[in-house]
Amino acid sequence: MKNFISLLQEKIEKAFDECGYEKEYGKVINSNRPDLCEFQCDGALSAAKKYKKAPFIIAEEIVEKCKDCKEFEKIEVIKPGFININVSKEFLTDYCNSIQKEEKFGCEMEKNKTVVVDYGGPNVAKPLHVGHLRPAIIGESVKRIHKFFENKVIGDVHLGDWGLQMGLVIEELKYRHPEWDYFNENFEGEYPKEALFTVTDLEEIYPCASSKTKVSEDATEEEKAKANEFKENARKNTAYLQEKKKGYYDLWKKIVEISVKDLKENYKKLNVDFDLWLGESDSQDYVKPMVEKMQKLGIIYESDGAMVVDVQEENDTTEINPCMVLKTGGVSCYQTTDLATIMQRQIDFDPDEIIYVVDKRQELHFIQVFRCARKAELIDRDAKLIFLGFGTMNGKDGKPFKTRNGGVMRLENLIDEVNKKVYEKMDDSKEMNENEKAEISKIVGLAALKYADLSNQISKDYIFDIDKFTSLEGKTGPYILYTLVRIKSILNKFYENNTLKENKILNPEEDIEKQLLLKISKYNQILEESYIENAPSKICTYLYELANIFNSFYQKIKILQEDSNRLNSNITLLNLMKKIFENGIDLLGFEAPERM
């Protein structure tokens, strides 16, 4: 099923073609002056240059061809050559009736693509903090949108579970517990099934270990030597992991195990889940064959002890440094694991697209990695590698969001703060017990958090304003939910004593009804654009605009007090809007309570 604007465009394109002009000039767009018209075509202005005719004359020819088309209620020329269009009520209503019969609102499905979405990226042995919010929320929505279009989609958390950070954690554990069997090279028995530490212990251990490698400028030689020794031991531990050395590797697996358990619990609070819980470590078996392939292709060479691949291209306006594949001594780095992961995903899934939801400040890193992957033929030539770089969530001071004392806020604490703010704003006049209020505040709080993030363009920074985001008014998640709850309440009231006689929307009688149908008619187009552009913000904007129009409709139309035919039409319309709102918020990653 074609989207609404495409059907209008077909008519205008045909008219251009029949009048002897290229049909591409018949592009139709939404009017930026809805007070003047609903849709517009500016093609006559462009065609005038090529065909050396006044744009007004060309536009008049097109309008003459289209004046009897059933799709148009009014089509006219506005000087110097704009074509203004209003659609007929009958055509619009028929289209909306068609949408409500379609399972997916008439969207054209892809179905054949395999898409990997790489999002999340938390480090093990560390708690989730506010910096993990955006990739989790954006990645989950992008994944859901691609699944809606019936592609095979694989969401991968891509854990930071490898490298020097793990060597540091193990070194600190060794310092504190040298008696553990993990560090006894002569131990032959079984290691403990239960972890000898908790996730809380790990959260304290990593920063402690990291601090031991850092010294001030005025540190003594002894202090510097001690820091260097600790770091060198951590590097050895990292090498032991890459070798899968007994004891060290077993301890590392236990660290990952209890970290992942905690991460899953925290991601669940965000209604975020992953199909794969793989990490950098899972790509290690691919590093050696990857490097061998690069050697065979003759693209890798040694530079200052490291192994690198040139990725500079002729059209670059700035210098792009070579991609470091291995550090000195053959040690893996971030580029190594990202490249090996691409190779792994190609072998495992043969993807059409891999979408990376990461901080936009990592763009140069991914330029290097993507170019190197293509040069090394690690990914199919036609597959897309997409960098979806997100901006930062900032405090009101315009700087990355922090706690009141200046630290990085844990994600679970931020969620609790939002839920608490929603709870405080809930209407005490509603008869709800404390448990129900608490549960509803969690649902609404998550909507506030996710909508606030997703309503911005992904690459943009935004200011986190808890009072604004939890408001029942304005462009907020709670406002969207409040509108949906209102629709559900009206439907429940109707179905208490009535049944729907006919699933059909009647032609609009009031201007606000036509506005509502026009907005509904554009939902499949918005979904398609959100899918193609990986842009959940388009869905956010659409839902907000639909909510505004519906609430005006609610104020002006006596929905449940119409005659039987009009009442039946109103309920059919509300059922369709309920379906749209529920689909939209599901794609954004949250749900609505039964009441607020």
PyMOL commands that set and color helices and strands:
alter all, ss='L'
color gray80, all
select helices_A, chain A and resi 4-18+23-26+43-51+55-66+89-101+130-148+164-176+181-183+199-211+221-242+248-269+280-297+328-330+334-349+360-375+411-425+434-454+466-469+477-497+511-521+523-533+536-556+559-561+564-588
alter helices_A, ss='H'
color red, helices_A
select strands_A, chain A and resi 29-30+39-41+72-78+82-87+114-118+152-156+300-303+306-309+323-326+353-359+384-390+393-394+462-463
alter strands_A, ss='S'
color yellow, strands_A
deselect
rebuild
show_as cartoon
